[in-house]
Amino acid sequence: VVERVPAEAAAWFRSQIEAVRGASSEKPLYLALGWVPRRLGKADLRLGRDELAQAAALRPGLDPVEWSVDQAARIALLLASYEGDPRRFQARLETLFRTADIGETITFYRGLPLYPGQELLLARAREGARSAMRPVFEAVAHRNPYPAERFDENAWNHLVLKALFIGSPLDPIQGLDARGNPRLARMLCDYAHERWAAGRPVSPELWRCVGPHADEAALADLARVLESGSGEERKAAALALAACPRPEAATLLARFPELAGPVERGEIRWAAFAQGGTG
C-alpha cells in the first residue's frame, strides 16, 4: 500500500496501523477504516508478477490480483487489530459486516484467507457464497482459497451451481477441478436439462465439472452438445470428454476429429470460456 500512495498518505496509513495495533477500544479501527478511501484513494494495486508470487508465498492460494489500494489497506488495518483472540476477532468482523456497505463487504470477504481463526469464519463465508449480488459472491468464490479449503461437499457444490445461476465464470474459482465430485456432476446435468427445457443457453463452463465424473447419462448429455450445440459449447464438451476416464468418452470424442485434434494439442482451454456468463 505505502508504495502506491504519496508520502503523506503513506505516513498517515502507518500511523493508523500503529494506532489500531495499540488500541484499547474499537474506535480507532472504525475511524481508520472509514477514512481509508479518502486518504489513500481507490486505485488498483496493479501488483506485478513478483509481488503476486510473494503474496502466494506468504499465504498459499492468496491471489490479490484484483485488489485495490483501499481494499488492501482496510484488510491490513483489520489484521492489525488482532490481539491474539480469534473469537474476539470473529466478533469484530461480524460487527463490521453488519454495518458495511457493498464495497466494504467485498473487501472484508476478500480478506478471508488472511484472518486468524479460519475455522470460525465458515458460516460467514457460506453466507457470502449465497449472496445474490454477483460482486459479493465473487469476493468469496473467485481467487480465494477459503472455499476449496473449508467448504464441505454440499456447500462447495452449491457454490459452483450458484456461480452458473448468476452468470459468474467458474475459471477463477480455486480448486474447481480438485473439488469436483459425482454429485456435483449430476446436479449440473440436471441444471442443464432445466435450462434446455426453458429454451435458455447453458454455460460451456458447466461441462468442466461434469467430464471427469460423467456417468452414462452425462455422456449422453455431452453427445447431445457435440451434435447440436454452438461452437463454444461443442469445444467445451470435447474438453470434458477428454477429461473423462471412461473408454466410451474417448470413443465418442473420436467421432469428432475436428475437435479431438485441437483438444489433444492444447489449443482449447477452459479459461477461454470464462469471459462471459449465461445469466
Order of alpha helices (4+ residues) and beta strands (2+ residues): alpha-alpha-alpha-alpha-alpha-alpha-alpha-alpha-alpha-alpha-alpha-alpha-alpha-alpha-alpha
